[in-house]
Amino acid sequence: MKVLGITAEYNPFHNGHGYHLRRSVEQTGADRVVVVMSGDFTQRGEAAVMDKWTRSRLAVENGADLVLELPFVFACSRGSIFASGAVDILKGAGVTDIAFGSETGQLEQLEELVTALDQRSREIDELRALEMKRGDSFVRAYRQAVARVIGEKTAALMDKPNNILAMEYLRRIRYWRGQGTTIQAHAVRRFGSGYGDVNRKEGFAGASALRKMMMASDRELAADYVPDNVVSDLWAAEDPRRAEERAFLLLQSELMRNSAGQLAEIYCMGEGLENKMKKEIVRAGSMEEFVSSIVSRRYTEATVRRLVIYILMGMKVYEPPRQIYGRVLAAGEKGRALLSQLKKDGAVSMPVITNINKERELWSPVADTLKYDLLAADMYNVLKGRDLYQFSDRVMGPAML
């Protein structure tokens, strides 16, 4: 049986996601589809427009068989960590194939790039380090180093966000191949529009563009770019700006009441950034103004927004534990049967959790990572103004369709 693995955020699920899912199944001939999906916070450090339970249910309603959560410590991190966690969970779920979107859609081209990067990694890393000393962020410094070592034409592939993630997926898939686990990779070319673009003719809009429509009260327009069964949930979702306004108030409190020394202990805080944050928080009138004041050649917007979430969650660790497990968010009939079959065949090489209250023996070994998922869900409910008990991760459960 061919089991296809897909990594997604579905923030929100739109026609482009539906296209990617269908095309991936066609390209791979898969019998089942397992999706690893970010929880309540995204890779860019933003609260998702809908909670993970709603987004996972919509994914199953639109073609996925099983949706597992990508733990917070992977989901709200830089691309390499995001991708490695996703691939590891899909491997743990016994997938045979992994499909990912990319702007090029040319798997051979992407694999050649990854090979070149790995073969000349020492030269690239040395140049990257020099660029970072001059004040560039890791991403910009790495891009410049690649251009100098391999060439601008090749480096240009890295200017597209999905190509970058595709490269990280391929790296991790290669790692597992080296460990004796064969997973077939598939690149599906993005069709219709980019992350922040709109293609009205084809009926596609990127996730960022849809969120902007929601903030501009253009939900009727946004409905043109999502499947029919997503529309009601899209209209019911709160304006994303409300969560950001609440986050800003909490951030003001955290930055005022904590000393610079205490803030310096936050995960990914460094180079005196805590001092700049304390300085800028009293000047900024909104989260957008605050983030803009911190963004620099060194720190991208996504980096700053992730750091804000770490502050709100009080993540005072040098490096958070990154344990692998499959927490079920939603499953269809085929997905439930797939889980049973995989467990029976011994193909699942990680704990699979469906009920956090009744399966303590399963999640105890991964509790150090799981606790951040629970905390992230609580923080999400605070930012969304939702009842902390009713929507708690200890009360909510998978959608079994």
C-alpha positions in Angstrom: 0.0 0.0 0.0 1.3 3.4 -0.9 1.0 6.0 1.9 1.5 9.6 0.9 2.9 12.1 3.4 2.2 15.9 3.1 3.3 18.8 5.3 1.0 21.7 5.6 -0.3 24.6 7.6 -3.7 25.1 5.9 -3.9 28.6 7.3 -6.6 28.6 5.9 -7.3 25.7 3.6 -7.8 27.1 0.1 -8.2 26.0 -3.5 -4.4 25.9 -4.0 -4.1 23.4 -1.2 -6.9 21.3 -2.7 -5.0 21.3 -6.0 -1.7 20.3 -4.4 -3.4 17.4 -2.5 -5.2 16.1 -5.6 -2.1 16.5 -7.8 0.1 14.7 -5.2 -2.3 11.7 -5.1 -2.3 11.6 -8.9 1.4 11.9 -9.2 2.2 9.2 -6.6 -0.7 6.8 -7.1 -1.2 6.9 -3.3 -3.8 4.8 -1.6 -3.8 6.9 1.6 -2.8 10.4 2.6 -1.3 11.4 5.9 -0.9 15.1 6.6 1.4 16.6 9.2 0.0 20.0 10.1 1.2 22.9 12.2 -0.8 23.4 15.4 -2.1 26.7 16.6 1.0 28.7 15.7 2.6 28.8 12.3 6.2 28.8 11.1 6.1 32.6 10.7 5.2 33.0 14.3 1.6 33.9 13.8 -1.6 32.6 15.5 -3.5 30.5 12.9 -6.7 32.1 11.7 -8.6 28.9 12.8 -7.6 26.5 15.5 -5.8 23.2 14.7 -8.9 21.1 15.3 -11.0 23.0 12.8 -8.2 23.2 10.2 -7.5 19.4 10.5 -11.2 18.6 10.1 -11.4 20.7 7.0 -8.3 18.9 5.7 -10.0 15.5 6.1 -13.1 16.8 4.5 -11.1 17.9 1.5 -9.1 14.7 0.8 -6.7 13.9 3.7 -7.2 10.6 5.4 -5.3 11.3 8.6 -3.9 14.5 10.1 -1.2 14.5 12.7 0.1 17.6 14.6 3.5 19.0 13.9 4.6 19.8 17.5 5.1 23.5 18.4 8.9 23.2 18.8 9.1 22.2 15.1 6.2 24.2 13.7 7.2 27.6 15.1 10.8 27.3 14.1 13.1 28.1 11.2 12.7 26.0 8.0 15.3 23.3 8.6 13.8 22.4 12.0 10.2 22.6 10.6 11.1 20.3 7.7 13.1 17.8 9.7 10.3 17.4 12.3 7.7 16.9 9.6 9.7 14.3 7.7 10.5 12.4 10.9 6.9 12.2 11.9 5.8 11.1 8.4 8.6 8.5 8.5 7.4 7.4 11.9 3.9 7.1 10.5 5.2 4.6 7.9 4.7 6.8 4.7 6.2 5.5 1.5 6.1 8.8 -0.4 6.4 12.4 0.5 5.1 15.2 -1.8 5.8 18.9 -1.4 5.0 22.0 -3.4 7.7 24.1 -5.0 7.9 27.0 -7.4 10.0 25.0 -9.8 8.3 21.6 -9.5 11.5 20.0 -10.9 12.7 17.3 -8.4 15.9 16.6 -10.3 16.8 20.3 -10.3 16.2 20.6 -6.5 18.1 17.4 -5.8 21.1 18.7 -7.8 21.0 21.9 -5.7 20.9 20.0 -2.4 23.8 17.8 -3.6 25.9 20.8 -4.6 25.1 22.5 -1.2 26.2 19.4 0.7 29.3 18.9 -1.3 30.5 22.4 -0.8 29.0 23.0 2.7 32.3 23.9 4.3 33.0 26.7 1.9 29.5 28.0 2.1 29.4 27.9 5.9 32.7 29.8 6.1 31.3 32.6 3.8 28.0 32.6 5.6 29.7 33.1 9.0 31.6 36.1 7.5 28.4 37.6 6.1 26.7 37.2 9.5 29.5 39.0 11.2 28.7 41.9 8.9 25.2 42.0 10.2 23.2 39.8 7.9 20.6 37.2 9.0 21.3 33.5 8.7 19.0 33.3 5.6 20.5 36.3 3.8 24.0 35.3 4.6 23.5 31.8 3.4 21.9 32.9 0.2 24.9 35.2 -0.5 27.4 32.5 0.3 25.6 30.0 -2.1 25.7 32.6 -4.9 29.4 33.1 -4.5 30.3 29.4 -4.2 27.9 27.8 -6.6 26.6 30.7 -8.8 23.8 33.2 -8.9 21.6 31.1 -11.2 21.5 28.2 -8.8 21.2 30.5 -5.8 18.1 32.1 -7.4 16.2 28.9 -6.7 16.4 29.8 -3.0 14.6 33.0 -3.5 11.3 31.2 -3.4 10.0 30.0 0.0 8.6 26.7 -1.1 11.8 25.8 -2.9 13.7 26.4 0.3 11.4 24.2 2.3 11.6 21.6 -0.5 15.4 21.5 -0.2 15.1 20.9 3.6 12.6 18.1 3.0 15.0 16.5 0.6 17.9 16.8 3.0 15.9 14.9 5.7 14.6 12.3 3.3 18.2 11.7 2.3 19.2 11.2 5.9 16.6 8.5 6.4 17.6 6.8 3.2 21.1 6.6 4.7 19.6 4.9 7.7 17.9 2.3 5.5 14.4 3.8 5.2 13.4 4.4 1.6 11.0 7.3 1.1 10.3 8.5 -2.4 10.2 12.3 -2.8 7.9 14.1 -5.2 7.9 17.8 -6.2 4.6 19.3 -7.2 4.8 22.6 -9.0 2.7 25.4 -7.4 -0.1 26.4 -9.6 -2.2 29.6 -9.7 -0.6 32.0 -7.2 2.1 32.5 -4.8 1.9 32.8 -1.0 0.7 36.4 -1.0 -0.7 36.5 -4.5 -4.2 36.3 -6.1 -5.0 34.7 -9.4 -8.7 35.6 -9.9 -8.9 33.9 -13.3 -7.9 30.5 -12.0 -9.6 30.9 -8.6 -6.4 30.7 -6.6 -5.2 33.0 -3.8 -2.3 32.5 -1.4 -2.8 32.1 2.3 -1.4 35.5 3.1 -3.7 37.2 0.6 -6.7 35.4 2.1 -5.8 36.6 5.6 -5.5 40.1 4.3 -9.0 39.8 2.8 -10.3 38.7 6.2 -8.7 41.8 7.8 -10.2 44.0 5.2 -13.7 42.5 5.8 -13.6 41.0 2.3 -14.8 37.5 3.4 -17.2 37.2 0.5 -14.3 37.7 -1.8 -12.1 35.3 0.1 -14.9 32.7 -0.2 -14.2 32.6 -4.0 -10.8 31.1 -3.3 -11.7 28.3 -0.8 -13.7 25.1 -1.1 -17.4 25.4 -0.4 -17.1 23.5 2.9 -14.5 25.9 4.2 -16.7 29.1 3.7 -18.7 28.9 6.9 -15.7 28.3 9.1 -13.9 31.1 7.3 -16.7 33.5 8.0 -16.9 32.4 11.6 -13.2 33.0 12.2 -12.2 36.1 14.1 -10.4 38.9 12.4 -6.6 38.0 12.8 -5.9 41.5 14.0 -7.8 40.9 17.3 -5.4 38.1 18.3 -2.5 40.4 17.4 -3.9 43.2 19.5 -4.2 40.9 22.5 -0.7 39.6 21.9 0.7 43.1 21.9 -0.8 43.9 25.3 0.7 40.7 26.8 4.0 41.5 25.2 4.0 45.0 26.7 3.5 43.4 30.1 6.2 40.8 29.6 8.8 43.2 28.4 8.1 45.7 31.2 8.0 43.4 34.1 11.0 41.3 33.1 14.6 42.6 33.4 16.9 42.5 30.4 18.7 39.6 32.1 15.6 37.6 32.5 14.6 38.3 28.8 18.1 37.2 27.7 17.2 33.7 28.9 14.4 33.4 26.3 15.0 30.8 23.5 16.7 32.4 20.5 17.2 35.8 22.2 20.7 37.0 21.7 23.2 39.8 21.0 21.5 42.3 23.3 18.2 42.1 21.4 16.4 42.1 24.8 17.6 45.6 25.4 16.3 46.9 22.1 13.0 45.2 22.7 12.6 46.9 26.1 13.5 50.2 24.4 11.1 49.8 21.5 8.1 48.4 23.3 7.4 51.8 25.0 7.5 53.6 21.6 5.4 51.2 19.5 1.7 51.6 19.3 0.9 48.2 17.8 2.5 44.8 17.2 3.2 45.7 13.6 5.1 48.8 14.7 7.0 46.9 17.3 8.0 44.1 14.9 9.1 46.6 12.3 11.3 48.4 14.8 13.1 45.1 15.6 13.5 43.8 12.0 16.9 44.4 10.6 19.4 42.8 8.2 20.1 40.4 11.1 16.6 39.6 12.1 13.8 38.9 9.6 10.2 39.5 10.4 9.5 35.8 10.8 12.4 35.5 13.2 11.1 38.4 15.3 7.5 37.2 15.3 8.6 33.7 16.5 10.6 35.3 19.2 7.5 37.2 20.4 5.7 33.9 20.8 8.6 32.4 22.7 8.5 35.4 25.1 4.7 35.1 25.6 5.2 31.4 26.3 8.1 32.0 28.6 10.4 29.5 26.8 13.6 29.9 28.8 15.6 27.0 27.4 18.8 26.9 25.5 17.4 24.3 23.1 13.9 22.8 23.5 13.5 19.0 23.5 12.3 17.8 20.1 10.8 14.4 20.5 8.8 12.7 17.8 5.2 11.5 18.2 2.0 11.4 16.2 -0.8 13.3 17.8 -4.0 12.7 15.9 -6.0 15.8 15.1 -8.5 14.3 12.7 -9.1 11.1 10.7 -11.5 9.8 8.2 -12.6 6.2 8.0 -9.6 5.3 5.8 -7.4 7.1 8.2 -8.6 5.2 11.2 -8.1 1.9 9.3 -4.7 3.1 8.2 -3.6 3.7 11.8 -4.8 0.3 12.9 -3.1 -1.4 10.0 0.2 0.4 10.5 0.2 -0.5 14.2 -0.5 -4.1 13.3 2.3 -4.2 10.8 4.7 -2.6 13.1 5.3 0.3 10.6 4.6 3.0 13.2 7.9 3.8 15.0 6.7 6.5 17.4 3.9 7.0 20.0 0.6 7.7 18.4 -1.7 9.7 20.7 -5.5 10.1 20.2 -6.6 10.8 23.8 -4.2 12.8 25.9 -6.1 12.0 29.1 -6.3 8.2 28.7 -3.0 7.5 27.0 -0.5 8.8 29.5 1.7 5.6 29.0 2.1 6.7 25.4 2.9 10.3 25.9 5.0 10.2 29.1 8.2 9.5 27.2 7.6 12.6 25.0 6.1 14.8 27.7 9.0 17.3 27.5 8.0 18.2 24.0 4.3 17.7 24.3 4.0 20.2 27.2 4.8 23.0 24.7 1.9 21.9 22.5 -0.4 22.2 25.5 1.0 25.5 26.5 0.7 26.8 22.9 -2.9 25.8 22.8 -3.6 27.6 26.0 -1.8 30.7 24.7 -3.7 30.5 21.5 -7.0 30.5 23.4 -5.9 33.5 25.4 -5.0 35.4 22.2 -8.3 34.4 20.6 -10.4 35.3 23.7 -11.7 31.8 24.0 -12.8 29.8 27.1 -9.6 28.2 28.5 -11.4 25.1 29.7 -13.8 24.5 26.9 -11.1 24.8 24.2 -8.3 23.2 26.3 -6.2 20.5 24.6 -7.2 18.3 27.5 -10.8 18.7 26.6 -10.7 18.9 22.8 -10.3 15.7 20.8 -9.7 14.5 17.2 -12.5 14.9 14.6 -13.3 11.3 13.6 -15.2 11.6 10.4 
